[in-house]
């Protein structure tokens, strides 16, 4: 599992770079509420990935990340529905989140299977 951990962290970091480019272009009316909420949640996810790598109690941290990813999906969907985020950008970001979520699911499954 240790070989996959840096990959998931790298994928999320790349996602975060792209996301920051998109949220910086949110209109002022949504930048300081929705944009900031998305950014803060994303930074928290990054911090939790780092914590999971070094934590002895990985499962609780991984489950927290899983919930945070779900929240982030809904905030991105809201951004798309409010027409703040273009459909192409939304699809690209959610595809990346889907891949990260799949990797996270595999990590959770691995941790749960340990005696």
N, C-alpha and C positions, 0 to 999 in steps of 0.2 A: 504493500500500500504506500510505502514511503516514496516510491518512484512516481506515483500519480499525484501526490500532494503538491509538489511544485507546479505541475501542469495545471491543475485546477486554479491554483493561486495566480499563475501567469495568465490564464484565460480570463479570470475575473479582473485582473489588473488591466488587461487590454480592453475589456468591456467598459471598465470605469473611465479609461481615457476617452473612448468614443462617446460615452454618455456625457461626460463633462463638456465636450464640444457641443453636443446637442442642447443641453440645459442652459448653456451660456447664451444661446440664441432665443430662449423663451422670451416672449414679450414681457415688458415690465409688470404688467398686471398679474402675471402668473409666475414670474421669476422668483419673487421673494416668498412665495408660499409653496406652490407645487414644485418648482425647480429646486428650491432649497431643501424641501422634504426629501425629494428623490436623491439629491446629493448626500445629505446627512445619512440617510438609510444605507446608501451604497458604501460610504466610508465605514459605517458600522459593520457591514458585511465583510469588508476587507479586513478590519480589525479582528473580527471573529474567526475568519479563516486563519489568520496568523495565530490566534489563541488556540485554535483546534490543532494546529501543527505541533505546538509545544505542550499542550495540556495532557494530563493523565486521564481526565474525564472527557474524552473526545465526544462521546455520544450526545451529551447534553448541549455542547457547543454546536455540534453539527445539526441537531434538531432546531436549535435557535436560528441558525443560518437558513435552514430550509423554510422556516416561517417568514424570515425576512425577505427571502427571494420571492415568496408568494406575494407579500405586500408590495414589493417593488414591481412585480408584474402588473398589479392592479393600478399602481400609480402611473405606469407607462401607458396602460390602456386608457386611463382617464385623460392623459395628455393627448393621446391620439383622438379620442372621442371629442375633446374640446378643440380639436384641429390645431393644437399647439405643436404637435409632433407629426411630421409627414408620415404617410403610410409606409413608404419605403424605409425610412429610418426606424419606425416602429417594428416593422418586420425584421429588420437586421438586428436590432437590439434584442427582441424577444427570441429570435433564433439562437443568439449567443447565450441568452439566459437559459434556454431550454437545454443546450449542451452542457452548461455549467450545472444545471439541476440534475441531469443524468449522471454526471460524474459524482456529484454530491450524493445521489442515491446509492451509487456503487460504494462509495466510502462509508456511508451509514450501514449498508448491508455487511460490509467487511468488518466494521467495528462490532456490530451486533453478533456476528458469528464467532467472535473470539470468546474463548472460555473464561 
